[in-house]
Amino acid sequence: MGLLDPATTEAMIRKAQKRGKNIQFAALPYRIHKNKTEVLLITSRGTRQWLLPKGWPMDDLKPHKAAAQEAWEEAGILGRAHKHCLGTYRYRKARGAMRGQTIRVMVFPLEVHNFTRTYPEMGQRQRKWLSPKKAAKHIGHPDLAKLVRNFDPTFITPTP
């Protein structure tokens, strides 16, 4: 699995928006705990499925920074978001005004430095640290599960 550089990421976003496609940005929160990689999953508010924090583009925020902002709001985590996109997946919106529409999600690794007890969406979601392989088993979407299962932080180039 190769990382997408920021220029390629931006080109994908422009192309999707030009075609009227919907795009979201997700954080793949990770940490090294007792010399092992762990990723953080959260539950969705509606269906309670295990997934990654994600959200819509935000004015004046680059995609990786928007993913980091969503991670804070939905999971109470702070850290360093990487500019390189880890990969993408698509899903069909199950609820709300965009129900039935296909959404492309770009996933950005987020090295977690702080895990807080209080955050904007606490009480609305559960959160759980798991190994990438165990996390993938909790995820219902096959393409996202594959991204998580194959995640290896040693392939990530540090973001200044």
PyMOL commands that set and color helices and strands:
alter all, ss='L'
color gray80, all
select helices_A, chain A and resi 6-18+63-75+132-138+142-149+153-155
alter helices_A, ss='H'
color red, helices_A
select strands_A, chain A and resi 22-33+36-43+50-51+54-55+77-81+87-92+102-115+127-130
alter strands_A, ss='S'
color yellow, strands_A
deselect
rebuild
show_as cartoon
